[in-house]
């Protein structure tokens, strides 16, 4: 259960997410949760048959549902929407912002801030965070405890960095971004040359550029470019434990799921979906709206709109036939060996 400091009523809910209200309006709401733990001040949702009886038995003050299920909850306070889950989560987002607006912008006295840092409005900085020289923080930026923002970096308005984020020098983060704990932005790209029997480091002097509305999950890493910029496009969402190598460029509104690994100079288009543990060799491109299945290995470029999976990855329909054929390999081998004996 998530409890909010701000309590809201029917009018605030309708104004926030729309929908058709049915039932009593004189309610005070203070939380969201699953149906089984709901209290009279809780908001829950129902859009599946399997949840109907659990929701009916709940004490929830408000049920977000659709017209198909509304008849099951006669006499209850209902908000009827076309997409209940989406509307419910939109209400959660609204409520979080409402609570955040109450928070005071506070700089913890243990924070270490270089005199050359510049703030473009009120900001919040947590305990033991270090802000380097010539760093710029936009209005409403919130930085948690134990973070390090190195020199010449910029963070756009209303972005949030949770505890323990490390931002190397010259990194640019856009507006309304959310960076979760353990993320490292701008570490050196992995570049070496074997010279005279020794691995010799190639200097990495580029940077990382994160555009607006990007979310980066916990313990993900994005390496700085060798010379130019490693780029994450507007609206892209990156899960936990993702590695983005140097000089990669990721387009807008793409999704990279857990443990995706992009080797250097991989180009990812717009609206691309990379499922968990996808690995991409360097210097390839993945076209707009391509979808790559979990644990796939990309050794070459992928055209726009493609559906690939497998290692090495290939067209999804082809790989389905391959996997079906593989199931019959033991029988095929046995028949083949039998025929060899008969031929003798």
CORJO-V528995 format. One record per run of one state. SS is the DSSP state (H for helix, E for strand, - for the rest). FROM is the first residue (numbers start at 0). TO is the last residue. If there is no record, write none. Layout:
ss = (SS | SS)
from = (FROM | FROM)
to = (TO | TO)
This chain:
ss = (- | E | - | H | - | E | - | E | - | H | - | E | - | H | - | E | - | H | - | E | - | H | - | E | - | E | - | E | - | E | - | E | - | E | - | E | - | E | - | E | - | E | - | E | - | E | - | E | - | E | - | E | - | E | - | E | - | E | - | E | - | E | - | E | - | E | - | E | - | E | - | E | - | E | - | E | - | E | - | E | - | E | - | E | - | E | - | E | - | E | - | E | H | - | H | -)
from = (0 | 1 | 8 | 9 | 17 | 19 | 22 | 28 | 32 | 34 | 37 | 41 | 46 | 48 | 57 | 61 | 65 | 66 | 73 | 77 | 80 | 83 | 102 | 106 | 107 | 111 | 113 | 117 | 119 | 123 | 125 | 129 | 131 | 135 | 137 | 141 | 143 | 147 | 149 | 153 | 155 | 159 | 161 | 165 | 167 | 171 | 173 | 177 | 179 | 183 | 187 | 191 | 195 | 197 | 201 | 206 | 210 | 214 | 216 | 220 | 223 | 228 | 232 | 236 | 238 | 242 | 244 | 248 | 250 | 254 | 256 | 260 | 262 | 266 | 268 | 272 | 274 | 278 | 280 | 284 | 286 | 290 | 292 | 296 | 298 | 301 | 302 | 306 | 309 | 310 | 311 | 313 | 315 | 327 | 328 | 343)
to = (0 | 7 | 8 | 16 | 18 | 21 | 27 | 31 | 33 | 36 | 40 | 45 | 47 | 56 | 60 | 64 | 65 | 72 | 76 | 79 | 82 | 101 | 105 | 106 | 110 | 112 | 116 | 118 | 122 | 124 | 128 | 130 | 134 | 136 | 140 | 142 | 146 | 148 | 152 | 154 | 158 | 160 | 164 | 166 | 170 | 172 | 176 | 178 | 182 | 186 | 190 | 194 | 196 | 200 | 205 | 209 | 213 | 215 | 219 | 222 | 227 | 231 | 235 | 237 | 241 | 243 | 247 | 249 | 253 | 255 | 259 | 261 | 265 | 267 | 271 | 273 | 277 | 279 | 283 | 285 | 289 | 291 | 295 | 297 | 300 | 301 | 305 | 308 | 309 | 310 | 312 | 314 | 326 | 327 | 342 | 343)
